[in-house]
Amino acid sequence: MSLRLKVSKVSNESLQNQIFEQVRTMILEETLKAGEPLPSTRMMSEQLGISRNTMTLAYERLEAEGYVDMRKSVGTFVALQVPGVATFTPAGEPPNVDDDGSAPCERIALRSDELKSQALVNASLRRLTADFWPGRPDPNSFPLKMWARLIANCLRSAGAALTEYRDPLGVRELRQAIVDHLRPTRGIMVDAEQVIIVGGSQGGLNLACRLLVTLGSSAFVESPCYQGAAYLFESFGAKLHPVHVDDNGIDVSKLPATQNAICYVTPSHQFPLGVTLSLDRRLELLAWATRTNSYIIEDDYDSDIRYRGAPIAALKALDRCERVIYVGTFSKSMGAGLRIGYVVMPATLFDAARHIKTLTNNGQPWLPQAALADFITNGSYDRHLRRIRHSYQARRETLLAALQKHFGGSTIVGDNAGMHLVWRMPDQLPPANVVEKIALKAGVGVYTLNSGGAVDFGVMRDSDRYLVLGFTAPSEREISIGISRLAAALRSGQSAGKAPRASL
Ligand SMILES: Cc1ncc(COP(=O)(O)O)c(C=O)c1O
């Protein structure tokens, strides 16, 4: 096959850019379909009369941005999951016009290149010997037998629960089970009435945005930040303001006195760096929100997974002025496929939140909520947490031991908690994006901050020295083999300082 590309050697735009833009548009317009092979760089460079290197660089950029997959000795293929493809409006198509012929509102006019979605899985979709993609539970940890029993019980007693609309805020027993869990573990004292069941944290963040974000709103976010939050705020038209994170979490002293803003934080285990927001900064942040009539969105995504000591109480537990929207999820402790999360709303926002939740989806599916409520109330959730903490801690220690064995005294950023860690590589190793590529060739998935689900906003010092390593999905054996292969691949000369070229 060949691609119909036109390039101009006299244009101000580089040849590489021209090719990148044209192929990207074909992918977004779905002229090139997911999984479709692209012609080799040799064929395209001959066809266009340009150097093969230029063509390779264009393909590599397409791969770096998630549009194509380059498979060694096989070829280049359109990625199976392309960022932004569902939201793309082809150039030259008429803009949306409302039924009455009026112009579309500005929100609809957000361009596809202003929209991105967070990376949800290892974009390469390759089978790896060891994949350190962050935040994935051990696939064998899901309590399948117990779940099957609970689902069967719920079905037997479902009555009209599957045929009628239920409370859009969620199954009452689950909301009660959540507040009973949050009280001792996170210090949050609220009633079940203040809890809303949503589709994972992402559903909670969306609800918060619908309540608080309009075009041009200010959103202060951690730098680096979780992609799922940063990209979402942008999709609502918010203006992002990254705020530096250090060893004590987000630097609250840098927050300006902007009124009616939002501030998104991951205080108990900052994503991705893993640091904990110190108590004095928590109090300072709450005072800032009160002073500026702003809201804080606390994303407590993995706080059930700690290995040492009691967790510091949630920010929400300190919230005396109803300024914190607390978002929790079962994606990490149980599994992301459940799509169950929850929000504890400040009383001041609750009525509006109920309307928005109803307008959004009339509620989440009843069956998994009912089963999860039983799972928590019969004590199985606490037992499950004890089991996974034990096994995840062993995997974390195996990873630390393997890093120590192969790379010596390297630095781990953040606390002994959660499902991933951030490794500051020894100085003699090449930059993180080069290591990521070398590792991938050796069948090992390790991730830079940006490819592992974070945005570093291009301002983080030394960001190319860090790799994100999730340690909860691979077994201890896979972890040891993975790190040993990584070390061998880096030793074997591929680490000469330049990115390896995928051969086509
Ligand atoms: C910071 C952060 N928040 C939330 C989530 C979970 O999202 P969800 O509950 O929508 O699956 C993740 C998952 O990786 C995360 O890293």
The ligand as an ORCA input file, in Angstrom:
! r2SCAN-3c Opt
* xyz 0 1
  C      -4.795      9.924     40.291
  C      -5.822      8.932     39.857
  N      -7.096      9.160     40.143
  C      -8.048      8.286     39.795
  C      -7.750      7.122     39.130
  C      -8.812      6.076     38.869
  O      -9.744      6.436     37.990
  P     -11.117      5.653     37.904
  O     -11.680      5.532     39.296
  O     -11.961      6.515     37.040
  O     -10.873      4.304     37.330
  C      -6.448      6.879     38.770
  C      -6.120      5.686     37.977
  O      -5.074      5.483     37.465
  C      -5.458      7.790     39.158
  O      -4.174      7.550     38.862
*
